Amino acid sequence: MSEVDTTRRGETLLAVDGLTKAFGALKAVNGVSLDVRAGEIHAVIGPNGAGKSSLVNLITGFRAPDDGRITFAGRDITGLAAPARVRAGVARTFQISNLVTGQTALANVMLAVQARKGLSLGLWRPFASDRRVREPAEAHLGDVGLAERGDVPVGQLSHGERRQLEVAVALATGARVLLLDEPMAGLGPEDAGHMIRLLAHLKSRHGILLIEHDMDAVFQLADRISVLVYGEVLTTDAPSAVRRNPAVREAYLGDEVA
């Protein structure tokens, strides 16, 4: 196992307050407030164009908000650049794979470990044999079920395995909060089931903000759900309450999950 976070379950790790971002006349994110707690999965759902990916970009520092505040572990990180937020403990995965395709699965995770530890790369061969980097990377691969696939080039991994690897790379940054942007995208039933089990396991050691369109996965995994519509939070509640909410069903869910 990789490192265990000793944060108390239920403790607020990440909070956004009044987050706003406009692109011209369009407010993609409009006064959004929510939080992520240790040991929980907080899902954000909503129709296409609701502002979900814009929200993740603001939280992770890929875009600057026009207004609002982001705190992590009680520290204001609103002004931090994206790399500094990763070093602080906030990591993300992407809708589109962000892996180094010319390297092996293990090498991708080792690069993340190396960056976290601030070690000099040097020549690749001594770097690859450095136990300070290799052993944590192997542990993270084991965490996501890829212990036997470390030597496989990324281009030869299945789509589901690449999704698992993206999570391993995020874990290798030392993140306490994981922001997962549609990790189920493109997965078949078997791979989706594996990802659901993986995320359920990881939440015991991390806070997770999950952006996802797969409602079966959301309702299996989430402790709380925020529904985003036109850049605003329609409601934040337990999955059972969200499922029954008439406004949510009208805006997004319809009758298929009633």
Secondary structure, DSSP 4 states (H G I P E B T S, - for coil): --PPP-PPTT-EEEEEEEEEEEETTEEEEEEEEEEEETT-EEEEE--TTSSHHHHHHHHTTSS--SEEEEEETTEE-TT--HHHHHHHTEEEE-SS----TTSBHHHHHHHHHHHHHT----SHHHHHT-HHHHHHHHHHHHHTT-TT-TTSBGGGS-HHHHHHHHHHHHHHTT-SEEEEE-TTTT--HHHHHHHHHHHHHHTTTSEEEEE-S-HHHHHHH-SEEEEEETTEEEEEE-HHHHHH-HHHIIIIITTTT-
